[in-house]
Amino acid sequence: MLKQRLTSSMNNLRQYSDFIFINALMAMVWATRYFLYFPDTPYEWIQSSYTVAAVIGHFALLTILLALPLLLFLALPKKVFGVLSSIWFILAWSLLVIDSTVYEFYRFHINMAILQMFAAGQVIEIPLVAWLALVCVLLVGVGLQYTLWGFIDKHRARFKRLTKYGWVSIFVCIVYSQGISIWANATGYQKVKVVDLYLPLYHPTTANSLLSDWGWIDLQALQQKQAQAPQIKTKLAYPVRPLVVQPPQHKTNIILILIDSWRIDSLSQEVMPNLYKASQQGISFANHISSGNATRMGTFGLFYGLPGPYWKPILANKKPTLLLDSLQQQGYQLGIFASAQLAYPEFSQTIFAGVENLRMGSNGATPAIRDQQVLQDWQRWYSQQNNRHHFSFLFFDSLHGYDFPDDYQHKFEPMSDANSPFNRGPDVDSTPLKNRYYTAAHYVDNLIAQVFDTLRQQDKFADSLIIVTGDHGEAFNDYGKNYWGHGSNFTPVQTRVPFIVLGKHAQQLQQTSKQLTSHYDLVPSIMQQFLGVTNDPKDYSIGQNLFTKGDDRQWNFVTDYNNYGLVDDEGAFSINVSGLYRHYDNQHQPQSDKKLDSKKMAYIMEVMSRFQAKEK
């Protein structure tokens, strides 16, 4: 009996292997639909061969992964196993067809959240007749799949050679595509990297860090090469409509100060006295949410007014922000002063891609030393501007490293010796590490006070627009769940940051400090109020102009490196890359009774597709 079952299982496995192979071939052909929307750029043989190899290798691997669960049922009778395989694969085909259709209209790939909303009729209402038609189509599909199963059974000998050489060819394509991906990322060959955006669930191999450690590539030289490479024509609709500009007669100097990892409770009289005093004199938005819980997405949303899912296409096309483009077109001098390197995250290829002679970062062994250099370099640059209108950006990093000079007075005790993983844990008292963080905040506060002093000495403080904010917050196991630092969830300590507007223009702000504001609001506020852009902000941002009376925002779109979510006063919906979501309260406690309703889901789909070009 056991021998008979083993024989039956092996026969099913051989036939199933051929069945998988034919379905993989059909999926590869169907996948060509995604490239109907490819950028209008001349094909080169490397890009073309990579595209073919990536499609073959990726969809073969997806098909194999999909097929693995059915291996548990190999002992079933051949016909029963064939019916089960046919049903399983037609369901998978349904997902592929739906995904390619969604991509056609929205330019993003489906996930579980979208599927659930469609199935529940919350995005579009699906009448009963449509459901019946869908069931009929699925039944026909199952019948066709089972016909294929029977055809393979009758012509097993013909398929033996085909699948043998076919699987070898697929393996070669996988090795080739992954090898080209490693080479393209190591050499900055942009046309290969663009291909990756069009395939669902595709994450090719990269090895830049390893190659750099081996001394085979120079990461700094690579960044410079990428910055100088010609830009690929983008399929992004950014802006949705061409900007209409009526340049103002009187220009305003703009100073944007960004503090890495700025926790909202550190804006206090005790911790940051200078900024606290300034916030009382200007406008401080107490209910402000970053666009992300880590530096990449927090800074990206601030400068673009776009949510995180646009990061990859923006990076692939090296599309600079419209904000800096508009400033330069109106004759503003740009002074970019960052403590950390702008190579990673790749801000030199995104936000500042259009800035000539870009200062890539600061020199120094510690964040505190580099921040001091940011201040000194900015002061030197600012003194040379005379009557030229300018935009300056200062990005301080000491708070991110919990760092300050060795001789800096310890403002808070007890204090840990360093920002070390050994100072963290589920049962570790956070007070010493938090005190170190607060002392670093006090140090940064003194540096920013010197920026204010420089402006006042030149009698420029009152007439300038000065904005001080953070890229994201910082956690200290606040809710007893062992979350430290940032980038791990969408709780208030990681996503809510101070947002302070100073200068005489602050009094013109129309939205109140209690309203829910967002990093996305910076771009439309400056573009409309100070650069004379007359377009509706929806043409280039998902934010609102803080200088006009806008709609009361109910939630904010936030992103980390892999997930995205909606944050409101009650907590956050956290949605992973597969679309599975869960609601957490403000202490990161799961709330099973909270569901994504049609209004929220429609908002997510709209903002994720608004700036994707729809024409073929």
Beta strands, then each sheet from edge to edge (+ up, - down):
strand 1: 254-259
strand 2: 283-284
strand 3: 288-289
strand 4: 333-338
strand 5: 390-396
strand 6: 465-470
strand 7: 475-476
strand 8: 484-485
strand 9: 499-502
strand 10: 517-518
strand 11: 556-559
strand 12: 564-568
strand 13: 571-575
strand 14: 581-585
sheet 1: 2+ 9- 6+ 1+ 5+ 4+
sheet 2: 3+ 10+
sheet 3: 7+ 8-
sheet 4: 11+ 12- 13+ 14-
end
